[in-house]
Amino acid sequence: MGLGRFLTGTTLAVGVGLAAYLTLTKQDPLTWGKNVKQQAQHTAAQIDDIRQAKDRVAQRATGLTAALTAAQPVLDDIQTDVDKFAFKIAPRVSAIQEILDEHAGE
């Protein structure tokens, strides 16, 4: 019986509070109800948009992961070619650096 009285009291308090709010702000209860309904629908639509955006991000992240995995052999080949090129030009770079060092004091 105590829970029933609590719920009745709470409902009555909310009703009185709402009536006081509508009276103080001079709002029509039907207009206020329509506004609350519109706000609830707008919020629900925004939540749905967020869920859809989250799903798109997850799908694109999965696609990016797959693309990076597929690209790894190509990146390894590029790195190998860069290392070979660096090895081939190392003597020339050393010679250029020696000339620069010799002429740095001038």
Buried (B, 14 or more C-beta within 10 A) or exposed (E): EEEEEEEEEEEEEEEEEEEEEBEEEEEEEEEBEEEEEEEEEEEEEEEEEEEEEEEEEEEEEEEEEEEEEEEEEEEEEEEEEEEEEEEEEEEEEEEEEEEEEEEEEE
